């Protein structure tokens, strides 16, 4: 019994420290509502066409896509998918007018590890910008007929 008592005390102390470590604190609420912290100036960026969860363009997709320099650079090297869900390649560049409206997109399709890729031209009505990818409004078979351009 003398040997068992110290072991029980150690076990009780070890168990109680685990309970103490699991206590949580109540988060404090901010004093200002989130809506007052947002800038009230209207945005000049037109949201791009959206893609639904199946990879198809939404019915509200338009061919008027506005991108800033930073946004256009952020889309370079993003994956390019066909409407039937096949990975075709990646975004190479955007051509925009003076106001930032996308006039065409260049993409590298086919190939493997950058070898054997073909650069193609896409008009804004042929693609939509998803959350992390660009989705074409055509199947992978139809994408084979896209106009090729020099790199």
C-alpha positions in Angstrom: 0.0 0.0 0.0 2.9 2.4 0.7 4.2 1.9 -2.8 0.7 2.3 -4.3 -0.1 5.7 -2.7 2.7 7.7 -4.4 1.8 6.2 -7.7 -1.8 7.2 -7.2 -0.8 10.8 -6.3 1.4 11.1 -9.4 -1.5 9.7 -11.6 -3.9 12.2 -10.1 -1.6 15.1 -10.7 -0.9 14.0 -14.2 -4.6 13.7 -15.0 -5.5 17.0 -13.5 -2.8 18.9 -15.5 -4.3 17.5 -18.7 -7.7 18.9 -17.7 -6.2 22.3 -16.9 -4.5 22.3 -20.3 -7.8 21.9 -22.0 -9.5 25.0 -20.6 -10.6 27.5 -23.2 -11.0 31.2 -23.1 -14.0 33.1 -24.3 -13.2 35.2 -27.4 -13.8 38.9 -27.0 -16.2 40.6 -29.4 -14.8 43.5 -31.4 -16.1 46.9 -30.4 -16.7 48.0 -34.0 -18.9 46.1 -36.4 -17.0 44.6 -39.4 -19.1 46.6 -41.9 -17.6 49.8 -40.6 -14.0 48.6 -41.2 -14.6 48.0 -44.9 -13.8 50.8 -47.4 -16.9 52.4 -48.7 -15.5 53.3 -52.1 -16.9 51.3 -55.0 -14.7 48.7 -56.6 -13.7 49.2 -60.2 -13.0 45.6 -60.7 -15.7 43.6 -62.5 -16.1 40.2 -61.0 -15.1 37.4 -63.5 -17.5 34.8 -64.7 -18.0 32.1 -62.2 -17.8 28.4 -62.4 -20.2 26.0 -60.6 -19.1 23.0 -58.6 -19.2 20.7 -61.7 -16.8 22.9 -63.5 -19.3 24.5 -65.9 -19.6 28.2 -66.4 -22.6 29.8 -64.7 -25.4 31.2 -66.8 -24.4 34.7 -65.7 -20.9 34.4 -67.2 -20.1 37.3 -69.5 -17.3 38.0 -71.9 -16.3 41.2 -70.1 -13.5 40.3 -67.6 -11.6 43.1 -65.9 -8.2 42.4 -64.3 -5.5 44.6 -62.7 -1.9 43.9 -63.4 -1.5 42.0 -60.1 -4.6 39.9 -60.7 -3.5 39.0 -64.2 -0.1 37.9 -62.9 -1.8 35.9 -60.2 -3.6 33.8 -62.8 -0.4 32.9 -64.7 0.5 29.2 -64.3 -3.0 28.4 -62.9 -4.4 25.1 -64.3 -6.7 25.1 -67.4 -9.6 22.7 -67.5 -12.1 21.7 -70.2 -15.8 21.7 -69.5 -15.6 17.9 -69.2 -13.2 18.2 -66.3 -9.9 17.3 -68.1 -6.7 19.2 -67.2 -5.5 20.7 -70.5 -2.5 22.8 -69.4 -2.0 26.2 -67.7 -2.5 29.9 -68.2 0.5 31.6 -69.9 -0.7 35.3 -70.2 -3.5 37.8 -70.5 -3.8 40.5 -73.1 -5.8 43.5 -71.8 -6.8 46.9 -73.1 -6.0 50.2 -71.4 -8.9 49.9 -69.0 -7.9 46.4 -67.9 -10.5 44.5 -69.9 -9.2 41.1 -70.9 -9.2 40.9 -74.7 -7.6 37.4 -74.9 -5.9 34.7 -72.8 -2.9 32.7 -73.9 -2.5 29.2 -72.5 0.0 26.4 -72.9 -1.8 23.1 -73.5 -0.6 19.5 -74.0 2.9 18.4 -73.4 4.6 17.0 -70.3 6.7 19.0 -67.9 6.9 21.9 -70.3 8.0 19.8 -73.2 5.8 19.6 -76.3 3.3 22.3 -75.1 1.4 24.3 -77.7 0.4 27.9 -77.0 -3.3 28.7 -77.9 -5.4 31.8 -78.0 -8.7 32.0 -76.1 -11.3 34.8 -76.2 -13.0 35.9 -72.9 -16.3 34.2 -74.1 -14.5 30.9 -74.2 -13.4 30.7 -70.6 -14.3 31.5 -67.0 -12.1 32.2 -64.0 -12.9 29.8 -61.1 -11.6 30.1 -57.6 -8.3 28.3 -58.4 -8.5 27.4 -62.1 -9.6 28.5 -65.5 -12.5 26.5 -67.1 -13.1 26.5 -70.8 -16.6 26.5 -72.2 -15.6 23.6 -74.5 -14.7 20.0 -74.2 -11.2 18.7 -74.4 -11.9 17.5 -78.0 -13.2 20.9 -79.0 -10.1 22.5 -77.4 -7.9 20.7 -79.9 -9.2 23.1 -82.5 -8.1 26.3 -80.7 -5.9 28.7 -82.8 -2.2 28.1 -82.1 0.1 31.0 -81.7 3.9 31.4 -81.4 5.4 31.6 -77.9 
